[in-house]
Amino acid sequence: MAVAVLAAAASGSVLLGNQTIGVRAALGTWLHPDGSDVQRIVEYLRVPRTLVGILAGAALGVSGVLLQGLTRNALAGPEVLGVNAGAALTVVLGITVFGVHGFGGWVWFSFAGAALAGAGVYTLGSAGRGGATPVKLALAGAAATAFLGGLTTALTLLDINTFTAFRYWSVGALTSADAAVIRTAVPFLAVGALLAVSSVRALDALALGDDLARSLGQGLIAGRVTAALAAVVLTGTAVALAGPIAFVGLTVPHMARALAGPAHRWLMPYAAVLAPIVLLAADVLGRVVARPQELQAGIVTAIAGAPFFVALVRRRKLAEL
Amino acid sequence: MRVRARRSPVSWLAAVLAVALLTGCGGAAEEPASAAGLTNCGVTVPTGPPPARIFAAFHNGIEAVYALGAGDKLVGAAYLDNPLLPEYAAQFQPGRKKPAYYPEEYPSREEVLRLDPDFVVSGFTGAFTAEGLGTRAELTKIGIGSYLFTQYCPAADGKDQKDLADNDVSLDSVYRDLTGLGRLLGKSTEAQALVDRMRKTVADTEGKLAGVSKPRVAMLNRPGGGELRVFGGGDVATTIIEKAGGTQAFGDVPGRLTRIGTEELIKRRPDVIVVPACCGADVGPAGAQEVIDGLRKDPALANVPAVRDGKVYAVTFAEITPGVRNADAIANLARLLHPEKF
């Protein structure tokens, strides 16, 4: 069912937009290519942005599930635990200090930043008595987000040109990556997905509480590290592909939980399918509401996501993790 | 590019309201002169003895001061978008603080006040906001006169570039600005000569273009390699394209700069694309090369006539901002659009 909706969303993303393209015309791109504008739009614009929506969406959705399970914090997400902020800071550093242009270059910076921030937050959150408790992790994440965000703001205010480049990217859009960038991203996402799948049992055990999990014989540290690594890889790649899109990683896990229950082996695939639906729907909406302009997908998810999230919080009493 | 964003729907509404309110008292773009002073963007600027210490913000503001022959009064300047015109380059000596020059950031209000200016000329309205040097009313209160190019009159004093009134973007408004500013700086004769020269350049160009077929021209930039932004009907770029014998491909798009997707550019099929290079005293037309190469290499744009025929050109941002370069900008663009006529 959810997969069918995703297929519909993906088709919509290829056919709808600035101009509506018929199914037959779209298929012609591969069946009898003629280099017309319509086929160029499908091949070089609509299909890449749809793929970015699917890949970045799935990565953010799964990443949200991982981080919420990891911290047993219903309000966790890549944006809460400093992973997004770390990726954003290194990308801005890449632009200012190293003069990196284009998304092929940003991938690596985003990746490094997500990893460093994730590792830093994890280290900070594990220090002291009791190890990496959910509360300490969330606090460390909040502190890191504030600190890294401050540095990013300082850098962007120092240099107006950087700020312009960053502003576009920082909102989040599906139009930035081309086929080559998408190809670069796929192996990273595959690694992230593998790590995510292998952390499922540990996350289920963690949901019972640290003490119970330990008594069940789960390797808590190893499980946490795997899940955290998966989240970093997935978020870093998603951010490089589409910018730090807000609310998807935070909201979609709750939708998935409503449909699939709390077991992570169901939660994860559901999030991986639901998140792209949300992101593609947001992107298509952004293309048609303000023609001839386009609203970036990140703007739409932020505007539509906030009230949706509030409704979700009020209905489900979030303290259930 | 910096603070020059397009108008939002809300500010459109505000602009319409403002115009409705102002029609009773002459309109914002007019420059009625009276004994007390000259009205500029709704602010009355006294026409007493000419200022002795001028601070100029933005490229068009700085060059206007030089072009009117008041360069020796310039104590401070901020933001050049491109190299200065060669005829003013010798006077511009930031190394000797003649004037003190701020290339990138807004100098703080204090820093500007320390230069002790008695007049501020700005090419964009961002200078006259709380984040900039203060509103014009605040400057007036401490005895500093001000002038703002009227194509960037804000909806109200203190509003920024995102919140412009519905301004006249014709060349006449540029001529009015130079005449008005000339009068305030005590350089009316120079202003008249400058405007006459500009009118002649435009008339000569138009004379050569009789009966030409008009290619569709899109003027756009792509700050930071991100989104495309086209200059719309609310920018002097439209005036320049039309006077140079072109049809503005995005003339129906209101406002100054509008973000568009690549698909919209494909749909409009411009015959010529012009990319203004910006921003810095060392950024010539070559500064637009990266954007131009990106457009040429984009497989999605391969059928767009301008890209297909190799008609993607670089100009300077300074020449398509309201100011002393506009007439030459028209002549330059006309040469690019209709080389056979020159």
Boltz contact constraints between the chains, C-beta under 6 A:
constraints:
  - contact:
      token1: [A, 18]
      token2: [B, 261]
      max_distance: 6.0
  - contact:
      token1: [A, 18]
      token2: [B, 263]
      max_distance: 6.0
  - contact:
      token1: [A, 18]
      token2: [B, 264]
      max_distance: 6.0
  - contact:
      token1: [A, 37]
      token2: [B, 266]
      max_distance: 6.0
  - contact:
      token1: [A, 37]
      token2: [B, 303]
      max_distance: 6.0
  - contact:
      token1: [A, 40]
      token2: [B, 300]
      max_distance: 6.0
  - contact:
      token1: [A, 41]
      token2: [B, 263]
      max_distance: 6.0
  - contact:
      token1: [A, 44]
      token2: [B, 299]
      max_distance: 6.0
  - contact:
      token1: [A, 44]
      token2: [B, 300]
      max_distance: 6.0
  - contact:
      token1: [A, 45]
      token2: [B, 262]
      max_distance: 6.0
  - contact:
      token1: [A, 45]
      token2: [B, 300]
      max_distance: 6.0
  - contact:
      token1: [A, 101]
      token2: [B, 225]
      max_distance: 6.0
  - contact:
      token1: [A, 160]
      token2: [B, 2]
      max_distance: 6.0
  - contact:
      token1: [A, 164]
      token2: [B, 223]
      max_distance: 6.0
  - contact:
      token1: [A, 164]
      token2: [B, 224]
      max_distance: 6.0
  - contact:
      token1: [A, 165]
      token2: [B, 224]
      max_distance: 6.0
  - contact:
      token1: [A, 168]
      token2: [B, 224]
      max_distance: 6.0
  - contact:
      token1: [A, 168]
      token2: [B, 226]
      max_distance: 6.0
  - contact:
      token1: [A, 168]
      token2: [B, 227]
      max_distance: 6.0
  - contact:
      token1: [A, 292]
      token2: [B, 260]
      max_distance: 6.0
  - contact:
      token1: [A, 292]
      token2: [B, 264]
      max_distance: 6.0
  - contact:
      token1: [A, 293]
      token2: [B, 259]
      max_distance: 6.0
  - contact:
      token1: [A, 294]
      token2: [B, 261]
      max_distance: 6.0
